[in-house]
Amino acid sequence: MAPGWAAEMLGGPHQSDDARRETNMTALSPHLRQATPVVAARGEGVHLYGEDGRRYLDFTAGIGVTSTGHCHPRVVAAAQEQVATLVHGQYTTVMHRPLRQLVDKLGEVLPAGLDSLFFTNSGSEAVEAALRLARQATGRPNVLVCHGGFHGRTVAAASMTTSGTRFRSGFSPLMSGVVVTPFPTAYRYGWDEETATRFALQELDYTLQTISSPADTAAVIVEPVLGEGGYVPATRAFLEGLRERADRHGFLLILDEVQTGVGRTGRFWGHDHFGITPDILVTAKGLASGFPLSGIAASEELMAKAWPGSQGGTYGANAVACAAALATLDVVRDEKLVENADAMGARLRQGLEAVAARTPGIGDVRGLGLMLATEFVTEDGSPDPETAARVQRAAVDEGLLLLLCGAWNQVVRMIPALVIDETAVDEGLRAWATAVEAGTSGQSAR
């Protein structure tokens, strides 16, 4: 379908600027291009329904946001009740019960010692709040980021993002004080995980010796699984190495769990796979099943080092979002969605690996839980974004919605809602197999 499909479906055919002004028409920014041609009318569980009535299996979950599925009845009921009671109680002006209850509820799932919370709206805002706290608490200017990480699009968050130039180009100068160190991306280097991990830690030590001395380093921030960078899990030895160096040198370890948190990887937090605890944890996305809510957690001692006035915001901890988050956490617990993500993730991965085994153009299948990806490569092993895009488009033809990631957009990712069952996994795998066959043979209909 032509690139202008969104404007045509949502606002009529393209018009010239003069014609639009004459008719007083407005339009979305031309850079807000949708990844699929679907105009969603409603959602239910792991499915979206287009305005044309077609049902789609949604393996995007709003980029990992609708953790309990689309319109989970308990989340809907909680939000509806809250809307009728109190929509917005600005939390630096008044306190409201959903916020108090959410603080208590998160205490049941947060790592021991992370007992102080600050809430905001988006992942980018929460990342910047974590950075601000780290700099104020340590009095140090620099932050170490891992190559391939994604932390957001606001200026500071984009300055810390190295998963692709598209997120950080064109509005320089970026924030200073950001130093990039390698992530153990074994597939990209062509090494085994042990070799890649040893290299990454050696380079980190070299960076601390040559670019950002420990005395200048406030924190290191890392995703337990690279998100936009290609769904690459960290290794236990790497995160243990970060933890050891942070303790030895007196800087902070910040884990960006915006995408990996709330059960996505088959553990409640992504870092639970690796046996370490951060100084600051960042959460968002799946926390409130689609309502905008994010936050950071730290020890009370550390959080107290934030400067007066440095934490706040008009919409942070919105009452409806907090009510939705409370219901989300209850559903995750009661329906055992963390365990389901682990089991269904294993089933999905097995199917993806079976397709990869018979497809020469697939270089790697990786991820944790229900955060899985397939990387497409050319005959010489180079990234193959064209094939990845064809497969993603062919999947839409089969009723399966997917997204791309990776530096070249050469990776197709799957992040279905945590409520997915065996039937939907198998349905998705059948559609995937057909889409891969069509996309790798250049036969996608679109």
Salt bridges, closest charged atoms under 4 A:
ASP17 OD1 - ARG20 NH1 3.84
ASP18 OD1 - ARG21 NH2 2.46
GLU44 OE1 - ARG42 NH1 3.39
ASP58 OD2 - HIS70 NE2 2.71
ASP205 OD1 - ARG245 NE 2.63
GLU228 OE2 - ARG413 NH2 2.91
GLU240 OE2 - ARG236 NH1 3.67
GLU244 OE1 - ARG245 NH1 3.73
GLU244 OE2 - ARG248 NE 2.80
ASP247 OD1 - ARG243 NH2 2.81
ASP256 OD2 - HIS151 ND1 2.71
GLU257 OE2 - HIS271 ND1 2.78
ASP272 OD1 - HIS271 NE2 3.61
ASP279 OD2 - ARG243 NH2 2.80
ASP330 OD1 - LYS105 NZ 2.77
ASP330 OD1 - ARG333 NH2 3.31
ASP334 OD2 - ARG74 NH2 2.92
ASP334 OD1 - ARG333 NE 2.75
GLU335 OE2 - HIS72 NE2 2.83
ASP342 OD1 - ARG267 NH1 3.79
GLU353 OE2 - ARG349 NE 3.01
ASP364 OD2 - ARG366 NH1 2.83
GLU375 OE1 - ARG366 NH2 2.77
ASP397 OD1 - ARG446 NE 2.70
GLU422 OE2 - ARG347 NH1 3.65
ASP426 OD2 - ARG347 NH2 2.85
GLU427 OE2 - ARG55 NH2 3.03
